[in-house]
Amino acid sequence: MPVRSTKFLVGSVIAVVATAAMAWRHGASSIASARNPGRDSLEPPPGVASATPTSLMIANVDFHTGNGVVLRIRRLTGEMRSLKNGIVDFDDITSYAIDVSSAEVGMTGPDLTNLMNNHVFAYRGSPLSHLRVEIANNALRQTGTLHKGVDIPFDMTANVALTADGRIVLHATRVRILGVNGLALMKALGLSLEKMMDLSKAHGVTVKGNDLILDAIALLPPPSVRGRLTAVRVDGDQLVQTIGTLADSLAPRQSIDAGASNFMLYRGGTLHFGKLFMTNAEMLVVDADQRTPFDFDNPRYLRQLVAGHSKTLSDLGLEVWMPDAASLGHVAADSAKSSSHPR
């Protein structure tokens, strides 16, 4: 065979092999992407960003923020403000802040337990671990382990009050340390909870004397919430926090669906969820089962969206019906989880 023909044949074979290899790599990459889909990569279309906030109205919603933390929202009005690109992105809970003008929100003992263990004190070197909060007899009871050189089990009962600047005070009325009267023991030794606990790295919690002081807004996990407490009380098995005045105490109402008492209503601004962008938004999210509060899993809302259904309204707004998150599984286990932080 002539040399030029041989070179041409070898070059052709190399080109075919290279093309096949590239095609295989592209196919393998496509298969891997299909098997492991990532977050929706859609970029916002030009012109959808908005400086207008989204007005928010919520009634009778158990709002999961993750790690077993649930805000039992009896009522809430406020605005959602974009922190990124002029869009309130439901797929990115760091993309917006909620400015609350009025609200009444409860938390149960397990909710507070998960908040403390999985968020507030979930850092290495925390002075407290294995916390458990119970609400009864118009007081909060906290048990756990205090780390002060050695591990010290404690049991504290506290009354609840509000400071002038809107923070919650847990005033210790009974403390048991190693099974003895902790208040008397600390007084005899010239000690206090303030001297025994370094809370400089904790989220939204400080200590003064024997009082724990909670910034109830700052200690919440994302999304960011802004507002000021005006009242706090124990109501049955819940610690109920109020934002706003007594004139705001009635539950919010909406006119889109008069039969819905458990809902979330969004109006104005630009919303993004899944593959959709909604400008000049109007969307009512309704509990498919109105008999009990709407169980809504904010970090994993898509599974509820997929399991529900929606209707386009005459003004081109959207009404969405969703089942309770607990009815789809997984959330119940998440709510019951209370992990201790690494040490």
Secondary structure, 3 states (H helix, E strand, C coil): CCHHHHHHHHHHHHHHHHHHHHHHHHHHHHHHHHHCCCCCCCCCCCCCCCCCCEEEEEEEEEEEEECCEEEEEEEEEEEEEECCCCCEECCCCCCEEEEEEEEEEEEEHHHHHHHHHHHHCCCCCCCEEEEEEEEECCEEEEEEEEECCCEEEEEEEEEEEECCCCCEEEEEEEEEECCEEHHHHHHHCCCCHHHHCCCCCCCCEEEECCEEEECCCCCCCCCEEECCEEEEEEECCEEEEEECCHHHCCCCCCCCCCCCCCEEEEECCCEEECCEEECCCEEEEEECCCCCCEEEEHHHHHHHHHHCEEEECCCCCEEEEECCHHHHCCHHHHHHCCCCCCC
